[in-house]
């Protein structure tokens, strides 16, 4: 995903968040990946939730 996100930002089994086409969400290797698609800037935020023991 890291190598191809810029080439195919609407792929990777991502889905629109709250009907905003450019706000995307995907689950990759157990991590939730949230990102916005923009022609000039790519910002990716990754959140991994770990349950308490």
KERO-570059 format. One line per 8 residues: their letters; for each residue x, y, z of N, C-alpha, C, O. Coordinates in Angstrom, 3 decimals. Layout:
a> X Y Z X Y Z X Y Z X Y Z | ...
***
This chain:
xxxxxxxx> 0.824 -1.195 0.000 0.000 0.000 0.000 0.867 1.257 0.000 0.541 2.228 -0.683 | 1.946 1.252 0.744 2.792 2.440 0.845 3.348 2.864 -0.509 3.514 4.056 -0.763 | 3.631 1.913 -1.365 4.214 2.236 -2.666 3.184 2.620 -3.711 3.517 3.300 -4.681 | 1.945 2.200 -3.534 0.950 2.409 -4.587 -0.185 3.352 -4.214 -1.043 3.632 -5.050 | -0.213 3.839 -3.007 -1.319 4.700 -2.581 -1.432 5.957 -3.442 -2.536 6.363 -3.802 | -0.310 6.568 -3.770 -0.332 7.769 -4.599 -0.811 7.506 -6.020 -1.397 8.386 -6.651 | -0.567 6.303 -6.526 -0.979 5.956 -7.882 -2.445 5.560 -7.955 -3.098 5.780 -8.975 | -2.966 4.981 -6.885 -4.346 4.494 -6.879 -5.010 4.802 -5.525 -5.302 3.882 -4.761
xxxxxxxx> -5.249 6.083 -5.227 -5.748 6.458 -3.898 -7.158 5.967 -3.587 -7.534 5.902 -2.417 | -7.942 5.624 -4.596 -9.306 5.154 -4.351 -9.390 3.627 -4.339 -10.480 3.063 -4.238 | -8.244 2.964 -4.441 -8.206 1.504 -4.435 -7.938 0.954 -3.049 -8.327 1.557 -2.049 | -7.275 -0.188 -2.985 -6.879 -0.833 -1.732 -8.071 -1.189 -0.856 -7.958 -1.200 0.370 | -9.202 -1.478 -1.466 -10.430 -1.825 -0.724 -10.824 -0.728 0.250 -11.430 -0.996 1.287 | -10.479 0.504 -0.087 -10.856 1.624 0.773 -12.299 2.020 0.501 -12.869 1.684 -0.537 | -12.869 2.732 1.443 -14.243 3.201 1.273 -14.333 4.654 1.705 -13.542 5.127 2.520 | -15.306 5.347 1.146 -15.528 6.743 1.503 -16.043 6.827 2.934 -16.790 5.960 3.387
xxxxxxxx> -15.638 7.873 3.638 -16.080 8.094 5.012 -17.147 9.183 4.998 -16.911 10.287 4.506 | -18.310 8.871 5.535 -19.429 9.822 5.629 -19.761 10.461 4.282 -19.993 11.667 4.201 | -19.782 9.660 3.247 -20.147 10.103 1.891 -19.198 11.141 1.307 -19.542 11.788 0.318 | -18.015 11.320 1.887 -17.010 12.217 1.322 -16.068 11.367 0.471 -15.284 10.587 1.010 | -16.137 11.508 -0.830 -15.357 10.656 -1.732 -13.857 10.754 -1.479 -13.150 9.753 -1.602 | -13.358 11.934 -1.130 -11.924 12.130 -0.949 -11.429 11.804 0.455 -10.224 11.849 0.701 | -12.309 11.485 1.362 -11.912 11.036 2.702 -12.044 9.520 2.704 -13.151 9.000 2.559 | -10.933 8.799 2.866 -10.909 7.354 2.673 -10.524 6.618 3.948 -9.846 7.157 4.823
xxxxxxxx> -10.975 5.376 4.027 -10.655 4.511 5.155 -10.407 3.108 4.619 -11.140 2.622 3.757 | -9.367 2.462 5.137 -9.062 1.078 4.754 -8.447 0.373 5.958 -7.877 1.016 6.839 | -8.565 -0.934 5.989 -7.915 -1.736 7.024 -6.807 -2.537 6.359 -7.053 -3.305 5.428 | -5.584 -2.351 6.845 -4.423 -3.011 6.266 -3.628 -3.670 7.388 -3.158 -2.989 8.299 | -3.478 -4.969 7.329 -2.724 -5.729 8.337 -3.176 -5.411 9.757 -2.349 -5.288 10.661 | -4.459 -5.281 9.953 -4.998 -5.028 11.279 -4.950 -3.579 11.721 -5.358 -3.269 12.840 | -4.465 -2.688 10.877 -4.408 -1.260 11.210 -5.469 -0.521 10.409 -5.726 -0.850 9.251 | -6.080 0.475 11.028 -7.050 1.328 10.342 -6.276 2.477 9.704 -5.564 3.210 10.391
xxxxxxxx> -6.417 2.628 8.405 -5.714 3.680 7.679 -6.744 4.703 7.213 -7.679 4.367 6.486 | -6.567 5.944 7.635 -7.444 7.045 7.234 -6.620 8.027 6.420 -5.510 8.385 6.813 | -7.159 8.465 5.285 -6.425 9.437 4.492 -7.368 10.260 3.637 -8.486 9.845 3.330 | -6.890 11.439 3.259 -7.609 12.331 2.361 -6.904 12.306 1.017 -5.675 12.253 0.960 | -7.658 12.341 -0.048 -7.096 12.381 -1.391 -7.111 13.832 -1.858 -8.145 14.499 -1.819 | -5.954 14.309 -2.299 -5.812 15.679 -2.784 -4.788 15.665 -3.910 -3.854 14.864 -3.884 | -4.948 16.524 -4.881 -3.983 16.574 -5.986 -2.623 17.077 -5.522 -1.599 16.668 -6.069 | -2.592 17.959 -4.522 -1.327 18.582 -4.127 -0.675 17.957 -2.894 0.546 18.016 -2.748
xxxxxxxx> -1.471 17.360 -2.008 -0.919 16.856 -0.745 -1.513 15.488 -0.436 -2.708 15.268 -0.634 | -0.688 14.575 0.044 -1.168 13.276 0.507 -0.833 13.155 1.985 0.338 13.158 2.363 | -1.850 13.050 2.813 -1.668 12.876 4.247 -2.265 11.541 4.637 -3.424 11.258 4.335 | -1.482 10.728 5.298 -1.950 9.418 5.737 -1.793 9.327 7.247 -0.718 9.604 7.780 | -2.856 8.943 7.938 -2.821 8.731 9.378 -3.142 7.269 9.632 -4.161 6.760 9.165 | -2.277 6.601 10.370 -2.486 5.185 10.672 -2.730 5.042 12.166 -1.977 5.572 12.983 | -3.782 4.325 12.511 -4.121 4.094 13.913 -4.181 2.596 14.140 -4.911 1.889 13.444 | -3.433 2.116 15.090 -3.479 0.695 15.436 -3.970 0.599 16.872 -3.335 1.119 17.790
xxxxx> -5.097 -0.066 17.059 -5.660 -0.244 18.390 -5.188 -1.579 18.952 -5.324 -2.619 18.308 | -4.637 -1.537 20.148 -4.132 -2.747 20.793 -4.931 -2.961 22.067 -4.957 -2.082 22.928 | -5.584 -4.108 22.206 -6.381 -4.352 23.410 -5.492 -4.500 24.642 -4.366 -4.989 24.553 | -6.007 -4.075 25.782 -5.286 -4.244 27.039 -5.257 -5.718 27.418 -6.207 -6.450 27.141 | -4.165 -6.161 28.056 -4.074 -7.582 28.445 -5.052 -7.938 29.549 -5.099 -9.088 29.985
***
